[in-house]
């Protein structure tokens, strides 16, 4: 799930390098949703790595909401 990748990126720190193709696809979703700012290789590039430079305000807001929901549950 892309949100789990967002949590993982936050835990690892920035800049975060993502190299496996499944995670890069998830990162594309996060970037399209404007949750991160990242340089992502084009789908036809083999072996390319993506670099996440920033979690946006929207991304950080989502992470805060997830934490609040976890505390409630």
C-alpha positions in Angstrom: 0.0 0.0 0.0 1.4 3.4 -0.9 0.7 4.9 2.5 2.9 2.3 4.1 5.7 3.4 1.8 5.1 7.0 3.0 5.5 5.9 6.6 8.7 4.0 5.7 10.2 7.0 3.9 9.5 9.3 6.9 11.1 6.7 9.3 14.2 6.4 7.1 14.8 10.1 6.6 15.3 12.2 3.6 16.6 12.1 1.0 15.3 8.5 0.5 16.5 6.4 -2.4 14.0 3.8 -3.7 15.3 1.2 -6.1 12.8 -1.7 -6.3 10.2 -1.4 -9.1 7.2 -2.2 -6.9 8.1 0.6 -4.5 8.8 3.0 -7.3 5.3 2.3 -8.7 3.9 3.1 -5.2 6.0 6.2 -5.1 4.4 7.3 -8.4 1.0 7.2 -6.7 2.3 9.2 -3.7 3.8 11.8 -6.1 0.6 12.0 -8.2 -1.4 12.6 -4.9 1.1 15.4 -4.1 2.2 13.7 -0.9 5.9 13.7 -1.8 8.3 15.5 -4.1 10.5 13.0 -5.8 12.7 12.3 -8.9 11.4 9.1 -10.4 12.8 7.3 -13.5 10.5 6.8 -16.4 8.8 3.4 -16.5 10.9 2.3 -19.5 14.2 2.9 -17.6 15.6 -0.4 -16.2 17.4 -0.3 -13.0 16.8 3.3 -12.2 16.4 4.5 -8.7 14.0 7.2 -7.4 14.9 9.8 -4.9 12.4 11.3 -2.5 13.4 14.9 -1.6 10.5 16.0 0.5 7.3 14.9 2.2 4.8 17.7 1.4 2.5 19.5 3.8 -0.3 17.2 2.5 1.8 14.1 3.1 2.7 15.2 6.7 -0.9 16.0 7.4 -1.9 12.5 6.3 0.8 10.9 8.5 -0.5 13.0 11.5 -4.1 11.8 10.8 -2.9 8.2 10.6 -1.1 8.5 13.9 -4.2 10.1 15.6 -6.4 7.2 14.3 -4.0 4.7 15.6 -4.1 6.2 19.1 -7.9 6.2 19.0 -8.2 2.5 17.9 
